[in-house]
Amino acid sequence: MPVNLDKPHLWKQDIITSVDMYNEWFVRFAPVTFREQRKITAQQVKEAMQRTGNMSNLTVDLLEQWPDSLSMLRMSTCPPLARDRLIGLAGVSKNLVNVMEKKHRLPPKMPVAKRREHLQRIASLIMKMVDPDIFIWLGRQTPPSREEVDRASTVVADRLCGAFADPIIRNAQEQRQLAKIGEWLEGRGYKLIESGGRVAFDEMPPGTFSFRMNVPVRLREGEELAKDSGEQDDELLATLSGPVADGEVPGVNIPVDTVIMPKAAQRGELPLLIEAKSAGDFTNVNKRRKEEAKKMSQLRQSYGNEIRFALFLCGYFDSGYLGYEAADGIDWVWEHRIDDLAQFGL
């Protein structure tokens, strides 16, 4: 039975209430979240700076050993370098830079000689463009003081957090949403299965739930995995779910935010799958709705129409977005009306 997708007469007021709820959270908690992340990032920047002799000696060996330092190094130049700008100016492999920043490692199939050549180009460009107004000790005889290093680390951390402000806020909001769902479920006697519990999503005992659980799906030949453009880049990358025979379409695992097996579930019944969604404006959600429909389609082609997939919404989701999801048979629960979860048989 539909919960909200068939009630367009409620959508307008729900949208207004949800926007107000998100705005209140943002004003109260986003600055605190950002400052906390900046403090953590500043310490990470300081550690990375120490490896380079406080930005006096950036080497290929260092980039190979700590590929995750690249984001910080881009923010150490004048002006700060966007990822694509670094790739263009240095004339290096886009895959190399993306793998270093997104996966914090080096691309395994890239020839070593070519990789080191490209890393040398990156190191040379960054050292040529390093910001002297931040690293004021460069070019002088005396080493930097502790205060100078702390100040430089904070400035670079602020740049880095500013570049990733939206993901930082979005991740904090998502964690809050998942905590809200968990609190609601536990208040009704449901038990949490830790994500590392090694229980398949369709073998969960009745009355249990889990976060960030992998759900295997089979893709049609030539089909791509649905990726949510609103999430961080690596959030929904596929992993092989098993060996693949010649000519067989590979299976992949897609992570689902919340998987719930109802208390009254019968043997063989599939759990309810819920994705937590938040948005701070109306523009980006319309870019994401097609990916959610694609994920729903892949789930249905793998498990049939009995699979249940719903959204947990907070923020700027307009009637156009809701209508699109409803047309694809995707239902939702608003965070401000979380008790609607009970209507899914929970």
Kinemage of the C-alpha trace (Angstrom):
@kinemage 1
@onewidth
@group {chain A} dominant
@subgroup {mainchain}
@vectorlist {calphas} color= white
{ca met a 1} P 0.000 0.000 0.000
{ca pro a 2} L 1.444 3.425 -0.956
{ca val a 3} L 2.480 5.702 1.892
{ca asn a 4} L 3.086 9.132 0.351
{ca leu a 5} L 3.507 8.735 -3.393
{ca asp a 6} L -0.279 8.669 -3.965
{ca lys a 7} L -1.095 11.734 -1.813
{ca pro a 8} L -0.186 14.820 -3.894
{ca his a 9} L -2.627 16.918 -1.850
{ca leu a 10} L -0.127 16.660 1.047
{ca trp a 11} L 3.006 17.432 -0.939
{ca lys a 12} L 2.909 21.244 -0.802
{ca gln a 13} L 2.716 21.487 2.980
{ca asp a 14} L 5.243 18.667 3.412
{ca ile a 15} L 7.713 20.505 1.156
{ca ile a 16} L 7.351 23.701 3.189
{ca thr a 17} L 7.759 21.859 6.500
{ca ser a 18} L 10.750 19.877 5.247
{ca val a 19} L 12.540 22.987 3.964
{ca asp a 20} L 11.983 24.717 7.310
{ca met a 21} L 13.310 21.659 9.160
{ca tyr a 22} L 16.457 21.505 7.038
{ca asn a 23} L 17.099 25.235 7.357
{ca glu a 24} L 16.790 25.082 11.138
{ca trp a 25} L 19.263 22.206 11.303
{ca phe a 26} L 21.689 23.956 8.954
{ca val a 27} L 21.793 27.205 10.938
{ca arg a 28} L 22.219 25.385 14.256
{ca phe a 29} L 24.628 22.597 13.374
{ca ala a 30} L 26.344 23.195 10.018
{ca pro a 31} L 28.823 25.793 11.382
{ca val a 32} L 29.749 23.480 14.263
{ca thr a 33} L 30.169 20.526 11.895
{ca phe a 34} L 32.315 22.577 9.542
{ca arg a 35} L 34.566 23.872 12.341
{ca glu a 36} L 35.052 20.390 13.766
{ca gln a 37} L 35.985 19.038 10.345
{ca arg a 38} L 38.352 21.963 9.772
{ca lys a 39} L 40.122 21.177 13.058
{ca ile a 40} L 40.579 17.541 12.046
{ca thr a 41} L 41.722 18.545 8.573
{ca ala a 42} L 44.218 21.065 9.958
{ca gln a 43} L 45.954 18.296 11.892
{ca gln a 44} L 46.055 16.131 8.770
{ca val a 45} L 47.491 19.039 6.786
{ca lys a 46} L 50.149 19.620 9.429
{ca glu a 47} L 51.210 15.961 9.240
{ca ala a 48} L 51.366 16.126 5.455
{ca met a 49} L 53.433 19.323 5.630
{ca gln a 50} L 55.941 17.668 7.935
{ca arg a 51} L 56.556 14.987 5.317
{ca thr a 52} L 57.502 17.663 2.802
{ca gly a 53} L 59.793 19.518 5.178
{ca asn a 54} L 57.076 22.144 5.604
{ca met a 55} L 56.615 22.481 1.822
{ca ser a 56} L 60.293 22.808 1.077
{ca asn a 57} L 60.811 19.450 -0.640
{ca leu a 58} L 57.972 17.668 -2.430
{ca thr a 59} L 59.211 14.463 -4.070
{ca val a 60} L 57.851 11.674 -6.240
{ca asp a 61} L 58.580 9.175 -3.475
{ca leu a 62} L 56.432 11.159 -1.072
{ca leu a 63} L 53.501 11.274 -3.526
{ca glu a 64} L 53.808 7.541 -4.060
{ca gln a 65} L 53.854 6.841 -0.344
{ca trp a 66} L 51.057 9.268 0.589
{ca pro a 67} L 48.824 9.723 -2.487
{ca asp a 68} L 46.050 11.074 -0.240
{ca ser a 69} L 48.147 14.229 0.284
{ca leu a 70} L 47.348 15.502 -3.198
{ca ser a 71} L 44.130 17.323 -2.233
{ca met a 72} L 45.997 19.263 0.449
{ca leu a 73} L 48.848 20.076 -1.919
{ca arg a 74} L 46.441 21.550 -4.478
{ca met a 75} L 45.171 23.909 -1.789
{ca ser a 76} L 48.745 25.021 -0.985
{ca thr a 77} L 49.283 26.915 -4.232
{ca cys a 78} L 48.489 30.460 -5.331
{ca pro a 79} L 45.817 30.326 -6.564
{ca pro a 80} L 44.485 27.007 -5.236
{ca leu a 81} L 44.238 24.481 -8.058
{ca ala a 82} L 41.044 22.707 -8.974
{ca arg a 83} L 41.560 19.068 -9.865
{ca asp a 84} L 41.014 19.563 -13.600
{ca arg a 85} L 43.228 22.655 -13.617
{ca leu a 86} L 46.071 20.637 -12.071
{ca ile a 87} L 45.610 17.925 -14.683
{ca gly a 88} L 45.713 20.444 -17.522
{ca leu a 89} L 48.613 22.549 -16.267
{ca ala a 90} L 50.793 19.578 -15.379
{ca gly a 91} L 49.773 17.571 -18.450
{ca val a 92} L 49.175 14.423 -16.411
{ca ser a 93} L 46.790 11.483 -16.479
{ca lys a 94} L 43.289 12.312 -15.275
{ca asn a 95} L 42.927 8.763 -13.973
{ca leu a 96} L 46.112 9.106 -11.912
{ca val a 97} L 44.854 12.243 -10.161
{ca asn a 98} L 41.328 10.897 -9.641
{ca val a 99} L 42.529 7.609 -8.162
{ca met a 100} L 44.963 9.387 -5.825
{ca glu a 101} L 42.295 11.768 -4.553
{ca lys a 102} L 39.210 9.551 -4.539
{ca lys a 103} L 40.704 6.171 -3.632
{ca his a 104} L 43.866 7.360 -1.849
{ca arg a 105} L 46.098 5.028 -3.802
{ca leu a 106} L 47.963 4.794 -7.106
{ca pro a 107} L 46.413 3.274 -10.260
{ca pro a 108} L 47.708 -0.315 -10.298
{ca lys a 109} L 47.744 -0.708 -14.101
{ca met a 110} L 49.695 2.450 -14.871
{ca pro a 111} L 53.294 1.679 -15.895
{ca val a 112} L 55.732 2.653 -13.148
{ca ala a 113} L 57.952 4.799 -15.378
{ca lys a 114} L 54.972 6.746 -16.723
{ca arg a 115} L 53.493 7.110 -13.252
{ca arg a 116} L 56.692 8.521 -11.780
{ca glu a 117} L 57.082 10.897 -14.721
{ca his a 118} L 53.580 12.257 -14.150
{ca leu a 119} L 54.098 12.497 -10.404
{ca gln a 120} L 57.271 14.505 -11.021
{ca arg a 121} L 55.260 16.912 -13.166
{ca ile a 122} L 52.737 17.315 -10.353
{ca ala a 123} L 55.446 17.876 -7.746
{ca ser a 124} L 57.260 20.431 -9.931
{ca leu a 125} L 54.073 22.384 -10.658
{ca ile a 126} L 53.010 22.536 -7.011
{ca met a 127} L 56.436 23.644 -5.819
{ca lys a 128} L 56.512 26.291 -8.550
{ca met a 129} L 53.104 27.637 -7.491
{ca val a 130} L 53.300 27.173 -3.704
{ca asp a 131} L 51.738 30.180 -1.951
{ca pro a 132} L 54.471 32.339 -0.304
{ca asp a 133} L 51.884 34.273 1.688
{ca ile a 134} L 50.921 31.069 3.517
{ca phe a 135} L 54.335 29.438 3.765
{ca ile a 136} L 56.146 32.615 4.681
{ca trp a 137} L 59.323 30.817 5.741
{ca leu a 138} L 60.145 29.582 2.230
{ca gly a 139} L 63.203 31.348 0.859
{ca arg a 140} L 64.548 32.454 4.241
{ca gln a 141} L 67.313 30.920 6.318
{ca thr a 142} L 65.411 30.373 9.584
{ca pro a 143} L 62.951 27.473 9.978
{ca pro a 144} L 59.244 28.154 10.607
{ca ser a 145} L 58.007 28.634 14.132
{ca arg a 146} L 55.285 26.451 15.599
{ca glu a 147} L 52.826 29.337 15.317
{ca glu a 148} L 53.645 29.818 11.626
{ca val a 149} L 53.117 26.130 10.897
{ca asp a 150} L 49.826 26.096 12.832
{ca arg a 151} L 48.619 29.180 10.983
{ca ala a 152} L 49.553 27.765 7.566
{ca ser a 153} L 47.875 24.437 8.387
{ca thr a 154} L 44.665 26.195 9.366
{ca val a 155} L 44.604 28.297 6.186
{ca val a 156} L 45.112 25.256 3.941
{ca ala a 157} L 42.553 23.273 5.943
{ca asp a 158} L 40.065 26.113 5.542
{ca arg a 159} L 40.626 26.106 1.790
{ca leu a 160} L 40.263 22.327 1.661
{ca cys a 161} L 37.077 22.260 3.721
{ca gly a 162} L 35.686 25.132 1.685
{ca ala a 163} L 36.239 23.161 -1.512
{ca phe a 164} L 34.393 20.193 0.007
{ca ala a 165} L 31.853 22.107 2.080
{ca asp a 166} L 28.773 20.554 0.475
{ca pro a 167} L 29.892 16.918 0.987
{ca ile a 168} L 30.910 17.683 4.580
{ca ile a 169} L 27.480 19.111 5.389
{ca arg a 170} L 25.658 16.414 3.423
{ca asn a 171} L 27.508 13.609 5.194
{ca ala a 172} L 26.738 15.126 8.597
{ca gln a 173} L 23.078 15.410 7.670
{ca glu a 174} L 22.982 11.822 6.429
{ca gln a 175} L 24.535 10.524 9.646
{ca arg a 176} L 21.906 12.432 11.591
{ca gln a 177} L 19.137 10.950 9.436
{ca leu a 178} L 20.410 7.399 9.931
{ca ala a 179} L 20.631 7.969 13.679
{ca lys a 180} L 17.020 9.152 13.593
{ca ile a 181} L 15.903 6.002 11.778
{ca gly a 182} L 17.875 3.812 14.189
{ca glu a 183} L 16.350 5.542 17.200
{ca trp a 184} L 12.848 5.066 15.774
{ca leu a 185} L 13.430 1.366 15.061
{ca glu a 186} L 15.063 0.583 18.399
{ca gly a 187} L 12.186 2.310 20.144
{ca arg a 188} L 9.958 -0.342 18.572
{ca gly a 189} L 12.113 -3.281 19.562
{ca tyr a 190} L 14.236 -3.694 16.438
{ca lys a 191} L 17.835 -4.856 16.872
{ca leu a 192} L 20.810 -3.446 14.996
{ca ile a 193} L 23.044 -5.786 13.007
{ca glu a 194} L 26.455 -4.159 12.638
{ca ser a 195} L 27.532 -3.632 9.036
{ca gly a 196} L 30.375 -6.117 9.500
{ca gly a 197} L 28.034 -8.823 10.764
{ca arg a 198} L 28.393 -10.864 7.561
{ca val a 199} L 24.652 -11.442 7.206
{ca ala a 200} L 23.224 -11.324 3.689
{ca phe a 201} L 20.556 -8.675 3.253
{ca asp a 202} L 17.889 -11.276 2.406
{ca glu a 203} L 18.822 -13.542 5.332
{ca met a 204} L 18.368 -11.029 8.132
{ca pro a 205} L 16.234 -12.267 11.035
{ca pro a 206} L 12.823 -10.616 11.460
{ca gly a 207} L 12.955 -7.544 13.683
{ca thr a 208} L 16.497 -6.497 12.696
{ca phe a 209} L 18.045 -3.673 10.691
{ca ser a 210} L 21.445 -2.630 9.431
{ca phe a 211} L 23.136 0.412 7.912
{ca arg a 212} L 25.334 0.593 4.827
{ca met a 213} L 24.548 -2.920 3.695
{ca asn a 214} L 25.516 -4.342 0.316
{ca val a 215} L 22.714 -5.561 -1.932
{ca pro a 216} L 23.867 -7.613 -4.950
{ca val a 217} L 22.222 -6.885 -8.304
{ca arg a 218} L 22.690 -8.197 -11.822
{ca leu a 219} L 23.138 -5.702 -14.620
{ca arg a 220} L 22.045 -6.121 -18.206
{ca glu a 221} L 24.813 -6.318 -20.767
{ca gly a 222} L 26.292 -2.860 -21.288
{ca glu a 223} L 24.336 -1.357 -18.390
{ca glu a 224} L 26.066 0.939 -15.905
{ca leu a 225} L 25.580 0.913 -12.161
{ca ala a 226} L 23.344 3.653 -10.830
{ca lys a 227} L 25.405 6.346 -9.093
{ca asp a 228} L 23.913 9.065 -6.951
{ca ser a 229} L 25.458 12.362 -8.068
{ca gly a 230} L 24.553 13.828 -4.717
{ca glu a 231} L 26.849 11.510 -2.810
{ca gln a 232} L 30.574 11.561 -2.455
{ca asp a 233} L 32.390 10.271 -5.545
{ca asp a 234} L 33.222 6.801 -4.222
{ca glu a 235} L 29.982 6.320 -2.286
{ca leu a 236} L 28.282 4.034 -4.782
{ca leu a 237} L 31.114 2.482 -6.737
{ca ala a 238} L 30.375 -1.117 -7.665
{ca thr a 239} L 32.275 -4.123 -6.416
{ca leu a 240} L 32.152 -7.536 -8.015
{ca ser a 241} L 29.746 -9.766 -6.114
{ca gly a 242} L 31.214 -13.041 -7.316
{ca pro a 243} L 33.115 -14.828 -10.090
{ca val a 244} L 31.866 -14.212 -13.615
{ca ala a 245} L 31.865 -16.863 -16.331
{ca asp a 246} L 32.660 -16.064 -19.956
{ca gly a 247} L 29.763 -14.217 -21.531
{ca glu a 248} L 27.970 -13.722 -18.226
{ca val a 249} L 26.785 -10.284 -17.157
{ca pro a 250} L 28.733 -9.326 -14.007
{ca gly a 251} L 26.990 -8.836 -10.700
{ca val a 252} L 27.710 -5.875 -8.473
{ca asn a 253} L 26.986 -4.810 -4.921
{ca ile a 254} L 25.201 -1.533 -4.313
{ca pro a 255} L 25.304 -0.156 -0.754
{ca val a 256} L 21.924 0.761 0.735
{ca asp a 257} L 21.693 3.181 3.654
{ca thr a 258} L 19.208 1.207 5.745
{ca val a 259} L 17.940 -2.361 5.390
{ca ile a 260} L 15.045 -3.417 7.643
{ca met a 261} L 13.520 -6.872 8.033
{ca pro a 262} L 10.010 -6.374 9.480
{ca lys a 263} L 9.095 -8.266 12.634
{ca ala a 264} L 6.247 -10.006 10.844
{ca ala a 265} L 8.370 -11.046 7.856
{ca gln a 266} L 7.825 -14.585 6.619
{ca arg a 267} L 10.577 -16.907 5.463
{ca gly a 268} L 11.868 -15.793 2.068
{ca glu a 269} L 10.431 -12.280 2.366
{ca leu a 270} L 12.710 -9.447 1.286
{ca pro a 271} L 13.535 -6.552 3.636
{ca leu a 272} L 12.623 -2.916 3.154
{ca leu a 273} L 15.428 -0.821 1.631
{ca ile a 274} L 15.657 2.867 2.555
{ca glu a 275} L 17.933 5.584 1.180
{ca ala a 276} L 18.440 8.707 3.312
{ca lys a 277} L 18.278 11.861 1.199
{ca ser a 278} L 18.844 15.482 2.168
{ca ala a 279} L 19.148 18.561 0.001
{ca gly a 280} L 19.981 22.193 0.705
{ca asp a 281} L 18.470 23.584 -2.508
{ca phe a 282} L 15.965 22.625 -5.197
{ca thr a 283} L 18.465 22.527 -8.068
{ca asn a 284} L 20.580 19.465 -7.372
{ca val a 285} L 17.760 17.063 -6.470
{ca asn a 286} L 16.523 16.964 -10.038
{ca lys a 287} L 19.946 15.707 -11.126
{ca arg a 288} L 19.707 12.844 -8.656
{ca arg a 289} L 16.194 11.548 -9.291
{ca lys a 290} L 17.145 9.683 -12.480
{ca glu a 291} L 19.813 7.747 -10.600
{ca glu a 292} L 17.325 6.720 -7.915
{ca ala a 293} L 14.931 5.507 -10.620
{ca lys a 294} L 17.799 3.573 -12.210
{ca lys a 295} L 18.668 1.948 -8.896
{ca met a 296} L 15.022 0.962 -8.411
{ca ser a 297} L 14.955 -0.535 -11.909
{ca gln a 298} L 18.093 -2.584 -11.208
{ca leu a 299} L 16.660 -3.856 -7.945
{ca arg a 300} L 13.424 -4.887 -9.653
{ca gln a 301} L 15.140 -6.675 -12.516
{ca ser a 302} L 17.160 -8.607 -9.912
{ca tyr a 303} L 14.419 -9.376 -7.360
{ca gly a 304} L 11.105 -8.691 -9.051
{ca asn a 305} L 8.363 -6.251 -8.144
{ca glu a 306} L 8.194 -7.494 -4.555
{ca ile a 307} L 11.378 -5.598 -3.662
{ca arg a 308} L 10.558 -2.462 -1.649
{ca phe a 309} L 12.708 0.622 -1.992
{ca ala a 310} L 11.826 3.934 -0.296
{ca leu a 311} L 13.398 7.308 0.431
{ca phe a 312} L 13.794 9.153 3.747
{ca leu a 313} L 13.639 12.827 2.867
{ca cys a 314} L 14.663 16.049 4.576
{ca gly a 315} L 15.141 19.378 2.846
{ca tyr a 316} L 14.481 20.855 -0.560
{ca phe a 317} L 12.500 18.261 -2.542
{ca asp a 318} L 9.923 19.938 -4.777
{ca ser a 319} L 6.760 18.586 -6.402
{ca gly a 320} L 8.600 17.938 -9.665
{ca tyr a 321} L 11.036 15.642 -7.876
{ca leu a 322} L 8.244 13.915 -5.941
{ca gly a 323} L 6.165 13.416 -9.068
{ca tyr a 324} L 9.095 11.859 -10.884
{ca glu a 325} L 9.743 9.411 -8.030
{ca ala a 326} L 6.043 8.574 -7.712
{ca ala a 327} L 5.821 7.840 -11.443
{ca asp a 328} L 8.604 5.285 -10.999
{ca gly a 329} L 6.858 3.674 -8.048
{ca ile a 330} L 9.331 4.999 -5.469
{ca asp a 331} L 7.661 5.894 -2.173
{ca trp a 332} L 9.072 8.061 0.596
{ca val a 333} L 8.834 9.112 4.233
{ca trp a 334} L 9.447 12.672 5.367
{ca glu a 335} L 11.710 13.051 8.358
{ca his a 336} L 9.225 15.400 9.986
{ca arg a 337} L 6.651 12.583 9.738
{ca ile a 338} L 8.925 9.674 10.576
{ca asp a 339} L 6.064 7.677 12.067
{ca asp a 340} L 4.946 7.014 8.498
{ca leu a 341} L 7.589 4.261 8.557
{ca ala a 342} L 5.031 2.138 10.399
{ca gln a 343} L 2.911 2.092 7.241
{ca phe a 344} L 5.576 -0.066 5.578
{ca gly a 345} L 4.715 -2.844 7.994
{ca leu a 346} L 7.331 -1.955 10.576
